[in-house]
Amino acid sequence: MRTANLAIVFTDIVGYADRLSRQTYEQSQRMLRLHEALVLPVFRAYRGRRVKSIGGTLLVTFESPTDAILCASAVQDRIWEWNKGVPEWDRIKVRVGVNVGEVRLEKGDVFGEPVNIAARVLGLSDAGEVLFTESIWLSMNRNEIEADDGGYQELKGVPEPVRVFRVKPCADLTQRPYLGKALQRAGKLAKVDPTRLTSSEVRGHLRAAWESAAGHIAEAFPWITEHARALAIGAGCLVLAVAAALLTPAAVERALARRDLGAVQRQVQGMRAGPTRTYYEGRLQEERKEFEGAARSFEAAARAGERGAFDRLIKMAQSGPCEARVGAARALGRLGDQEAVRVLQSMASEPQNEQQQEPGRQEGLLAQVIDCNPRIAAHDALEQIRGAP
């Protein structure tokens, strides 16, 4: 088992779940592209390694705790600059949580108590803030930033209180929150283009592939006419596109059957943006017991026409853990599909003793569940579907 001492950084779009429920599939994908277009160039400039992204949350690791905090400050300054120049509907707000410690490295992912603590610290932060633990404070160059001491905090699932600090923002609201010093160190960053990975870029990749293939065929078979070469390349591209569309979901299903979540993540990240990818992001979240996020992903995929996502919500509502059933019921209510009524009615009529929370159930990474009652969630969902006030 490989381990490493790394700084763990979580960034999260504030209000992501609420915005997702009000947006079309295309709007939600644009929001995620915008988030990544803003923050990923900054992470790269500070030598951060992106581990994974689920919904509006990114997990990035750094070898240097100082770089991690400077990078987080630069991210907030860059988002502030973006928000200043765009209308309200196109703005995003991000919060950041940071911790450091020895983590396990498995198949490109990171695991361990430092990761869990960083996720909990993220849950304490507000929009525009950078919160970090005492372990970061003790191991970084403290001459680089000013910080406020937030005292010891009780974190869910962590046996001892954790001392938390906040990077001190500028009091002048007309200035960048962290004065732009860390952002300047990042150098010249790529221009924010939230339309990336849309049809125009895909066409560009296909055009490059076409030209490359045409050159190889022309060299290998100079006697073939240009028209014949064009037909051959076109047929080959079509076969490859169809094969990719058919084989990738099958590969994800096989990885899910093996419970190889690292392979699932790699396959999903390689899929083209669309409802099928969103569905499998939900499957990955479900396997990680991030049930609320899974329900949101299935909801978005179902809205975009992915029938399997709706069926998955039905299955979660019928037989999942308590948190999964609640998340599925809420998603079904928002979808408003009459096909869900029978399942929700069955949930709403369950006896009270079946509503008790399972002992030792595991929660999602950022779950903030105060109570878990599928019967109430089903009743509320039925009211939404029926249009009750």
C-alpha positions as CSV (number, residue, x, y, z in Angstrom):
1,M,0.0,0.0,0.0
2,R,1.4,3.4,-1.1
3,T,1.0,6.4,1.1
4,A,2.0,10.1,0.8
5,N,1.9,13.2,2.9
6,L,-0.3,15.6,0.9
7,A,-2.3,18.7,1.2
8,I,-6.0,18.0,0.4
9,V,-8.0,20.7,-1.2
10,F,-11.8,20.6,-1.8
11,T,-13.6,23.3,-3.8
12,D,-17.3,23.3,-4.0
13,I,-19.9,25.4,-5.9
14,V,-22.1,27.0,-3.3
15,G,-25.8,26.2,-3.8
16,Y,-25.0,23.7,-6.5
17,A,-27.8,21.3,-5.7
18,D,-30.4,24.1,-5.6
19,R,-29.3,25.5,-8.9
20,L,-29.2,22.1,-10.5
21,S,-32.9,21.5,-9.6
22,R,-33.8,24.8,-11.4
23,Q,-31.6,24.4,-14.5
24,T,-31.9,22.5,-17.7
25,Y,-29.3,19.8,-18.4
26,E,-27.4,22.1,-20.8
27,Q,-27.4,24.9,-18.2
28,S,-26.0,22.6,-15.5
29,Q,-23.3,21.4,-17.7
30,R,-22.3,24.9,-18.6
31,M,-22.1,25.8,-14.9
32,L,-19.7,22.8,-14.3
33,R,-17.6,23.8,-17.3
34,L,-17.4,27.3,-16.1
35,H,-16.3,26.2,-12.6
36,E,-13.5,24.0,-14.1
37,A,-12.4,26.7,-16.6
38,L,-11.9,29.1,-13.8
39,V,-10.2,26.9,-11.2
40,L,-8.2,24.2,-13.1
41,P,-5.7,26.6,-14.7
42,V,-4.9,28.0,-11.2
43,F,-4.5,24.5,-9.8
44,R,-2.1,23.6,-12.6
45,A,-0.1,26.8,-12.1
46,Y,0.5,25.8,-8.4
47,R,1.3,22.2,-9.4
48,G,-1.9,20.8,-8.0
49,R,-3.1,17.3,-9.1
50,R,-6.7,17.0,-9.8
51,V,-7.9,13.7,-8.3
52,K,-11.6,13.7,-9.1
53,S,-14.7,15.8,-9.6
54,I,-18.2,14.8,-8.6
55,G,-20.9,17.3,-9.4
56,G,-19.9,20.7,-8.2
57,T,-17.0,19.4,-6.0
58,L,-13.4,19.1,-7.0
59,L,-10.7,17.3,-5.0
60,V,-7.1,18.3,-5.7
61,T,-3.8,17.4,-4.0
62,F,-0.6,19.4,-3.4
63,E,2.8,18.4,-2.2
64,S,3.2,21.8,-0.5
65,P,0.7,23.1,2.1
66,T,1.8,26.6,1.3
67,D,1.0,26.2,-2.4
68,A,-2.3,24.7,-1.5
69,I,-3.4,27.8,0.5
70,L,-2.0,30.3,-2.0
71,C,-3.7,28.4,-4.8
72,A,-7.0,28.4,-2.9
73,S,-6.7,32.2,-2.4
74,A,-5.9,32.7,-6.1
75,V,-9.0,30.7,-7.0
76,Q,-11.2,32.9,-5.0
77,D,-9.7,36.1,-6.5
78,R,-10.1,34.7,-10.0
79,I,-13.8,33.9,-9.4
80,W,-14.3,37.4,-7.9
81,E,-12.9,38.9,-11.1
82,W,-15.2,36.7,-13.2
83,N,-18.3,37.5,-11.2
84,K,-17.6,41.3,-11.4
85,G,-17.9,41.3,-15.1
86,V,-20.9,39.0,-15.8
87,P,-24.6,39.2,-15.0
88,E,-26.0,37.6,-11.9
89,W,-27.3,34.4,-13.5
90,D,-23.8,33.6,-14.8
91,R,-21.9,34.1,-11.5
92,I,-20.7,31.3,-9.3
93,K,-19.6,31.2,-5.7
94,V,-17.1,28.7,-4.4
95,R,-16.0,27.6,-0.9
96,V,-12.7,25.9,-0.1
97,G,-11.6,23.5,2.6
98,V,-8.0,22.3,3.1
99,N,-6.2,19.8,5.3
100,V,-2.9,17.9,5.2
101,G,-1.8,14.5,6.3
102,E,-0.8,11.0,5.2
103,V,-3.2,9.5,2.7
104,R,-3.5,6.2,1.0
105,L,-2.9,6.2,-2.8
106,E,-5.0,3.7,-4.7
107,K,-5.6,3.6,-8.4
108,G,-5.3,7.4,-8.8
109,D,-7.5,8.2,-5.8
110,V,-6.7,9.3,-2.3
111,F,-8.2,7.9,0.9
112,G,-7.9,8.3,4.7
113,E,-8.8,10.5,7.6
114,P,-7.1,13.7,6.2
115,V,-9.5,13.5,3.2
116,N,-12.5,13.2,5.5
117,I,-11.4,16.1,7.6
118,A,-10.8,18.3,4.6
119,A,-14.4,17.5,3.4
120,R,-15.8,18.4,6.8
121,V,-13.9,21.7,6.9
122,L,-15.3,22.5,3.5
123,G,-18.7,22.1,5.1
124,L,-17.9,24.8,7.6
125,S,-16.9,27.4,5.0
126,D,-19.0,30.0,3.4
127,A,-19.0,31.4,-0.1
128,G,-15.7,33.0,-1.0
129,E,-13.9,31.6,2.1
130,V,-10.8,29.5,2.4
131,L,-10.8,27.4,5.6
132,F,-7.9,25.2,6.7
133,T,-6.8,23.1,9.6
134,E,-4.2,23.6,12.3
135,S,-2.0,20.9,10.6
136,I,-1.8,23.1,7.5
137,W,-1.0,26.2,9.7
138,L,1.8,24.4,11.5
139,S,3.4,23.0,8.3
140,M,3.2,26.0,5.9
141,N,5.1,29.2,5.5
142,R,3.0,31.5,7.7
143,N,4.7,34.6,6.3
144,E,2.8,34.1,3.1
145,I,-0.8,34.8,4.4
146,E,-2.8,36.3,7.2
147,A,-5.3,34.1,8.9
148,D,-8.0,34.3,11.5
149,D,-8.2,31.6,14.2
150,G,-11.6,30.0,14.2
151,G,-10.9,27.9,17.3
152,Y,-11.6,24.2,17.8
153,Q,-14.6,22.8,15.9
154,E,-16.5,19.5,16.3
155,L,-16.5,17.7,13.0
156,K,-18.9,14.9,12.3
157,G,-17.2,11.6,12.2
158,V,-13.9,13.0,13.7
159,P,-13.3,11.8,17.3
160,E,-11.4,14.9,18.5
161,P,-12.1,18.7,17.9
162,V,-10.1,20.2,15.1
163,R,-8.7,23.7,15.2
164,V,-9.7,25.6,12.1
165,F,-8.3,28.8,10.5
166,R,-9.6,31.1,7.8
167,V,-7.5,33.0,5.3
168,K,-8.2,36.7,6.2
169,P,-10.0,38.5,3.4
170,C,-9.6,42.1,2.5
171,A,-12.1,44.4,4.3
172,D,-12.5,46.6,1.1
173,L,-15.2,44.9,-0.9
174,T,-14.2,46.8,-4.0
175,Q,-10.8,45.0,-4.0
176,R,-10.1,41.3,-4.7
177,P,-10.8,39.4,-1.5
178,Y,-7.2,38.3,-1.2
179,L,-5.7,41.3,-3.0
180,G,-4.6,39.2,-6.1
181,K,-1.0,38.5,-4.9
182,A,-1.4,34.8,-5.1
183,L,-3.3,35.1,-8.4
184,Q,-0.4,37.1,-9.9
185,R,2.1,34.4,-9.0
186,A,0.0,32.0,-11.1
187,G,1.2,33.9,-14.2
188,K,-0.8,34.3,-17.4
189,L,-3.8,31.9,-17.2
190,A,-5.9,30.5,-20.0
191,K,-8.9,32.7,-20.9
192,V,-12.1,31.5,-19.4
193,D,-14.2,29.8,-22.1
194,P,-17.2,28.0,-20.7
195,T,-18.2,26.8,-24.1
196,R,-15.3,24.3,-24.2
197,L,-16.0,20.7,-25.0
198,T,-19.1,21.7,-27.0
199,S,-19.8,20.8,-30.6
200,S,-17.3,23.3,-32.1
201,E,-14.4,21.8,-30.2
202,V,-15.5,18.2,-31.0
203,R,-15.6,19.2,-34.7
204,G,-12.0,20.5,-34.3
205,H,-10.8,17.2,-32.9
206,L,-12.6,15.2,-35.6
207,R,-11.1,17.4,-38.3
208,A,-7.6,16.9,-36.9
209,A,-8.2,13.1,-36.8
210,W,-9.5,13.2,-40.4
211,E,-6.4,15.0,-41.6
212,S,-4.1,12.7,-39.8
213,A,-5.8,9.5,-41.1
214,A,-5.9,10.9,-44.6
215,G,-2.2,11.5,-44.6
216,H,-1.4,7.9,-43.3
217,I,-3.7,6.3,-45.9
218,A,-2.3,8.4,-48.7
219,E,1.2,7.3,-47.8
220,A,0.3,3.7,-47.4
221,F,-1.9,3.4,-50.5
222,P,-0.9,6.1,-53.0
223,W,-2.8,4.4,-55.8
224,I,-6.2,4.9,-54.1
225,T,-8.1,7.8,-55.4
226,E,-8.8,10.8,-53.1
227,H,-12.6,10.1,-53.3
228,A,-12.1,6.5,-52.2
229,R,-9.8,7.5,-49.4
230,A,-12.4,9.9,-48.1
231,L,-15.1,7.2,-48.1
232,A,-12.8,4.8,-46.3
233,I,-11.9,7.3,-43.6
234,G,-15.5,8.3,-43.2
235,A,-16.6,4.7,-42.7
236,G,-13.7,4.1,-40.3
237,C,-14.6,7.1,-38.2
238,L,-18.3,6.1,-38.1
239,V,-17.3,2.6,-36.9
240,L,-15.0,4.0,-34.2
241,A,-17.7,6.4,-33.0
242,V,-20.3,3.7,-32.8
243,A,-17.9,1.3,-31.0
244,A,-17.0,4.0,-28.5
245,A,-20.6,4.8,-27.8
246,L,-21.4,1.1,-27.2
247,L,-18.3,-0.2,-25.5
248,T,-17.8,2.6,-22.9
249,P,-21.0,2.0,-21.0
250,A,-20.3,-1.7,-21.1
251,A,-16.8,-1.1,-19.6
252,V,-18.3,1.0,-16.9
253,E,-20.9,-1.7,-16.0
254,R,-18.1,-4.3,-15.8
255,A,-16.1,-2.1,-13.5
256,L,-19.2,-1.5,-11.4
257,A,-19.8,-5.2,-11.1
258,R,-16.2,-5.6,-9.9
259,R,-16.6,-2.7,-7.6
260,D,-13.5,-1.2,-9.1
261,L,-14.3,2.4,-8.5
262,G,-11.0,3.7,-9.8
263,A,-11.7,2.1,-13.1
264,V,-15.3,3.4,-13.1
265,Q,-14.0,7.0,-12.5
266,R,-11.5,6.8,-15.3
267,Q,-14.1,5.4,-17.7
268,V,-16.7,8.0,-16.8
269,Q,-14.2,10.9,-17.0
270,G,-13.4,9.8,-20.5
271,M,-17.0,9.8,-21.7
272,R,-18.4,12.6,-23.7
273,A,-20.6,15.1,-21.8
274,G,-24.2,14.1,-21.9
275,P,-27.0,12.3,-20.0
276,T,-25.3,8.9,-20.2
277,R,-22.2,10.3,-18.5
278,T,-24.3,12.1,-15.9
279,Y,-26.1,8.8,-15.2
280,Y,-22.8,6.9,-14.6
281,E,-21.6,9.8,-12.5
282,G,-24.6,9.1,-10.4
283,R,-23.8,5.4,-10.3
284,L,-20.3,6.2,-9.1
285,Q,-21.7,8.5,-6.4
286,E,-24.1,5.8,-5.3
287,E,-21.3,3.3,-4.9
288,R,-19.4,5.8,-2.8
289,K,-22.6,6.2,-0.7
290,E,-23.0,9.8,-1.7
291,F,-26.7,9.3,-2.1
292,E,-27.9,12.8,-2.3
293,G,-25.4,13.6,-5.0
294,A,-26.4,10.4,-6.8
295,A,-30.0,11.3,-6.7
296,R,-29.3,14.7,-8.2
297,S,-27.2,13.2,-11.0
298,F,-29.9,10.7,-11.8
299,E,-32.5,13.5,-11.8
300,A,-30.4,15.6,-14.2
301,A,-29.9,12.6,-16.5
302,A,-33.6,11.7,-16.4
303,R,-34.5,15.2,-17.4
304,A,-32.2,14.9,-20.4
305,G,-34.0,11.7,-21.5
306,E,-31.8,8.9,-19.9
307,R,-34.5,6.3,-18.9
308,G,-32.1,4.3,-16.9
309,A,-31.6,7.2,-14.5
310,F,-35.3,7.3,-13.7
311,D,-35.4,3.5,-13.2
312,R,-32.4,3.9,-10.8
313,L,-34.2,6.5,-8.7
314,I,-37.1,4.1,-8.4
315,K,-34.8,1.3,-7.3
316,M,-33.1,3.6,-4.7
317,A,-36.5,4.6,-3.4
318,Q,-37.6,1.0,-3.0
319,S,-34.6,-0.7,-1.5
320,G,-31.7,1.7,-0.8
321,P,-30.4,2.8,2.6
322,C,-32.4,5.5,4.4
323,E,-30.4,8.4,3.0
324,A,-30.7,7.0,-0.5
325,R,-34.4,6.5,-0.2
326,V,-34.9,10.1,1.0
327,G,-32.8,11.6,-1.8
328,A,-34.5,9.4,-4.4
329,A,-38.0,10.4,-3.2
330,R,-37.1,14.1,-3.3
331,A,-35.7,13.8,-6.9
332,L,-38.8,11.9,-8.0
333,G,-41.0,14.6,-6.6
334,R,-39.1,17.3,-8.5
335,L,-39.3,15.3,-11.7
336,G,-43.1,15.1,-11.3
337,D,-43.4,11.8,-13.2
338,Q,-46.7,10.0,-12.6
339,E,-44.9,6.6,-12.9
340,A,-43.3,7.3,-9.5
341,V,-46.6,7.7,-7.7
342,R,-47.2,4.0,-6.8
343,V,-43.7,3.7,-5.3
344,L,-44.0,6.9,-3.4
345,Q,-47.4,5.9,-2.0
346,S,-45.9,2.7,-0.8
347,M,-43.1,4.6,1.0
348,A,-45.5,7.1,2.5
349,S,-47.7,4.3,4.0
350,E,-44.8,2.4,5.6
351,P,-45.1,1.7,9.3
352,Q,-43.2,3.9,11.7
353,N,-40.8,1.2,12.8
354,E,-39.6,0.7,9.2
355,Q,-38.5,4.4,9.2
356,Q,-35.8,4.0,11.9
357,Q,-32.3,4.9,10.8
358,E,-30.0,1.9,10.2
359,P,-27.3,1.7,12.9
360,G,-23.9,2.5,11.5
361,R,-25.0,3.6,8.1
362,Q,-22.4,5.4,6.1
363,E,-23.1,8.9,4.8
364,G,-21.9,10.7,1.7
365,L,-18.7,12.8,1.8
366,L,-20.5,16.1,2.2
367,A,-23.8,14.9,3.6
368,Q,-25.4,17.2,6.1
369,V,-28.3,15.0,7.1
370,I,-30.1,16.1,10.3
371,D,-32.9,13.5,10.1
372,C,-33.7,10.6,7.8
373,N,-37.4,9.9,7.2
374,P,-38.3,8.3,3.9
375,R,-42.0,8.4,4.7
376,I,-42.0,12.2,5.1
377,A,-39.9,12.6,2.0
378,A,-42.3,10.4,0.0
379,H,-45.3,12.4,1.3
380,D,-43.7,15.7,0.2
381,A,-42.8,14.2,-3.2
382,L,-46.4,13.1,-3.7
383,E,-47.6,16.6,-3.0
384,Q,-45.2,18.0,-5.5
385,I,-46.4,15.6,-8.2
386,R,-50.1,16.3,-7.5
387,G,-49.5,20.0,-7.5
388,A,-50.6,20.4,-3.9
389,P,-49.8,23.8,-2.3
